[in-house]
């Protein structure tokens, strides 16, 4: 007789049971209860019911989690959201690089004076 590892001994969820994943019928769906702040108006995924802060985040989620079933309009929304987020990420990287360069040369100048 084999024993389960100690980490699985107190497990109460049924991740191995494909029928235990909720009402959606999707074996990959999660049964996580999301904590949405009061007064917020999130947009929900039509495929899994997960709430998102904006339409852009929802579009990114749909392509990553439900790419085999999304429509052409949803794929176009994903491409637009991806392009917008890529631009934001590029600006963040440039700002972070600028801060690091300024910090490096600032510390170098302080070291040279001391």
N, C-alpha and C positions, 0 to 999 in steps of 0.2 A: 504494500500500500504506500502511495506517495503522498507527501504532505505539501500543502501550498506554502509559498514563502510567507513570512510574517507580514509583509506589506499588503498581501491580498486577503489575509484572514478576516479582517473586519469590513471588507468591501460590501457595500449594500446596493450598488448599482449593477445593472445587467448589460455591460458593454459588449459582451460576447454574444448576447441574444439579439438577433436582428429584429425580432418582433417587439422588443422592449424599447424602441426608440421613439415612442410617442404616437400621436394621431396622424402624422404626416405620411406614414408608410415608407418614408425614405430611411434606409438603414443607416445613412450617414448623418441624419439629423440629430441635433443635440437637444437634451431636455433641460437646458440651463435656464434658470429664472433670471432675467435681466432686471437690474435695478435702474429704472428710469426716473430721473428727478421729477418732483411734482411741478406741474405747469409746463413741462417740456412737451413738444409735439414731434416725436420721432416718426420717421418713415419706416415702414416694416417691409421686409422681404416677402414677396408673395409666395416664394417657394418654401421657406423655412420659418417665417414669422419673426426673425431676429430684428430688433429695432436698431436704427442708425440715425445719427445726428443730422445728416444731410443726404440729398439725392446723389451727390457725387460719391460719398462713401458707400451708399447702397449699390451704385453702378459698379464700383470696384469689387464689392463683395460678390455680386451676381456672377461676374466673369470668373472670379477665383473659385467659388464654391459650386456654381451651377452652370458651368460653361457648356455642358452638353444639351441643356434644355432652354437656353435663353433665346429670345427673338432677335431679329436683325436690328430693331430699334434699340434694344437693350445693349447689344454689342456696340452700336454706334455711341451710345451714352457712355459706355465703358471707355472707349477710345478717347472721347473728349475729356472725361474725368482723369484718365491716365496722363494725357498730355498736360492738363492743368497742374496735376500733382507733380509731374516731372519738372515743370518749370519752378514750382515752389521749392522742391528739393534742391535743385541746382542753385537757386538763390541762397538757400540756407548753407549749402556747402561753401559757397564763395564767402559769405559772411563769417563762417566759422574759420576758414582759412585766413581771412583778414585779421580776425581777433588773435589767432595763434601767431601770425607774423608780427603783429604789433607787440604782443606779450614777449615774444622772443627777443626782439630788438630793444624793447624797453628794459628787460632784465639785463641784456648785454650792456646797455649804456649805464645802468646802475652799477653793474659789476666793474665797468671800466673806471667809474668815478671813485668807487670805494677802493 
